[in-house]
């Protein structure tokens, strides 16, 4: 695997890694012929977040010819990778960042070309033991879909208390009601409470949703919810022509 991220796209990679790090501590890097996918799971493996970076996102993107029909996978700890993309205005600091990986190697090579001088800093990052993962759902597997701007979802979250851990959506054909429920808690004006009969109810953790909405708002992306019903996976989708984020 050999790919180069141009300076204009470094912000996306940095923000994407920051978002993924709020979900899990380990990062799976999957290289296919047409895209690079960054994947993480939370500790209980109840939340999966994926950032797909398509080949058009890179100024150069190559996967070895004999690996076209396979997925090149490696795993690295987030704390090893995050400090390299720390800070703001990365596009002004670097010309590009290059990732190199030889299949079955235990090293990921991270090359950073600075703009101010003709300098390339090379980091050789130790990988974790190889592990394969199988995601058993697709982004469009649900029959129900909700699509809105990230700003609308931000306004919705702002009506809830920051300490709320979960939210329930009660979904009918003509309306959606969002509510929380805290057993034994006193009624306070900041809490949103409502209850109606509806065609579908789904309950989910707010932490990964907040992370997804924050990422989407930073790039003015629309957010889609795809789902069946309660107890089934909720898929949160954000995409533009060059990247797609699913959690």
N, C-alpha and C positions, 0 to 999 in steps of 0.2 A: 504494500500500500504506500502510495506517495501522493500527497495532496498539499496544495498551497492556498492559504486563506489570504486574500488581498486586504489591504489596510481598511478599506471601506466596510468590510464585513466582520472585522474583529470585534466590534461592539456586540453583534449578534451572538458570536461564540462565547464571549465573556458573560453576557447576561444569561445566555442559555445554560452555561455551566453553573452559574450562581443559583438559577432556578432549580436545576436538577439536584444541587447539593442540599437544598432544603427538603428534598424527598428522601434521598439515600446517601450513604457514605461511599458506595462503590460505583464506579462507572464502567459500563460495558461499551466498548467501541466496536461497531460492526461495519465492515466495509463491503459493499456490494458494487457491482459494475456501474450502477447509475446513481448511487447515493451512499453517504456516510451517516450512520445512525448512532446517536448517543443514548444509552439506556441506563436507567437506574431503578431500583426497587426499594421500598421502605423496609424496615427491619422485619415486619410481619408478613411481607410480600402480599399485602392487600392493595398497594398502590404501585402502579408502574408508570413511569414517565419516559417518553421517547421524543427526541429531537432529530428529525430527518433533515439532513442537509444534502440537497440534490447536487449533481455534478456541476450544474450551472452556477452554483453558489461559489465555486472555487475558480481560481485563475488557471489551475492545473489539477487534474484528478486522474489517477491511474491505479488500477488493480491488476496484478499479474495475469497474463493471458490464461495460464492453466488454472486460475482460480475464478474464472468468470461465472461458473455455475455454483460456486460455493460462497459462503459468508466467512470473511476473514474476521476473526473475533479475538479481542484481547481485553483484559480487565485491569483497571488501575484504581488506586484509592484517590478519592476526591482531594484529600489534603495535599497530595503530591502535585496535582495539576493546577489547583485554584490560585496559588500564589503567583504563578507565571503570568496570569491575566488580570492581576489586581491593579486597580487604579482606573482613572478616567482618561478620555481622549486618547485611547490606544491607537486610533487611526493617524494621529499626529506624531506618535512616538515611533511606530514601526512601519516599514514598507510592506512586510508580509510576515506570516508565520507558516512554517512548513512542518508537516508531520510525516515521519517515515517509520514504517514498521515492516519487518520481514516475518513472514508467517512462521509460527512456532518459536520465535525469538522471545526472550524475557525482558527485552528493552524496547521502549518507545522513544524515538529520537524527536526532539522538539527544537526546531531552529527558528530563531527570531532575528530578523534583519532590521537594524535600527536605521532611522532616516538621517540622524545628525552626522553619523560617521559611516564609513564603509566597514561596518562591523556586523558579523553574524554571531550571535551567542547560541551555543549548542548545549542543550540539556538532555542527558540520557536518563530517562525515568524508568525505574524498576517496576515491572508489572507484577500483579498478583497471580496466583496460580490460575491457570485457564479453567473456565467453567462455561458451559453452554446453558442458555435459557430458552424457554419456549413460551411465547405469548399466545394464549389460547383465545384471543378475541381480536376482531378487526375494527377499524374505525367506523365502518358503516354497517355494523351487524344489527343495530337496534332499529325498531320500527318507528320510534318516536324521535323527533328532532326539534331542538330549540336553537335558534341562531340570533345573536344580538351583538351590539358593539361592546367592546371592553369597558367603555365608560358607563354604560347602563348597568353592567354587572358590578362595577365598582360602587355605583350609587346604591345598588341593592345591598351589598355587603356593609356599606356605611350605616345602614339602618339597624344593624346588629351590633351587639356589644363585642369588643375585641376579645373578650374572654370566652365567647361561645365556641364550642368545639365542633358542633354539628349543625346542619341545617336540613330541613325537610321541604321539598317542593311538592305541592299538591297540584296536579296537572289535569285540566279538563280541556275540551276542544276550544273553549272560548276564553279561558283565563288560566293564569298560574298564580298560586299563592305560596309565598315563602314564609316559613315559620320556624321558630326554635321552641324548645321545651326543656325547662330545667326543673326537675322534681324538687318540691319543697322550697323553691326560691320565692322571695317576695315579689310582688308585681311592681315594676319600675317603668317609668316612661320610656327609657331607652330600649327596653325589650320589645321585640315584635311578637305578638301572639294573635293567632287566628286559627279557626278550625272549620273546615267545610268538608262535605262529602265530594269526592272527585274520582275521576276515572283511573288515575295512576298516582301513587305516592312513592317517592324515592327519598331516602335518607343517606347523607354522606358526610364525611369529615370535611371541615372547612379549611384545614391547613393546606392540602394540595390544591384546593380550588383557589384560595387566596394567592398562592404562588403562581398558578397559571394565569390568573387575571392580572396580576402585577406585571408579569412578563409581556402579556398581550398589550397592555396599556402603554408600555414603553415603546412599542413599535406600531401602535394604532391598528392592531389586528382585531378582526371580528372573532367571536368565540361561539363555537357550536357545542351543544350537549346532544349526545346520541345515546339512547338507552331503550330498554324494554320495559322493565318494571322493577319494583323493589326487590332486592336480593340478587339482581343481575348487575353486571358491570356498567358503570357510568363512564362514558368516553367523552373527554373534553378535547376539542379540536381547535387549533389555531393554525392558519396557513397563509402563505403567499406563494408566488410562483417558484421560489427558490428554497423554501423551507416549510416544514410542517411539524407542529409540536402536538403530541398526544399524551394525555395522562388519565 
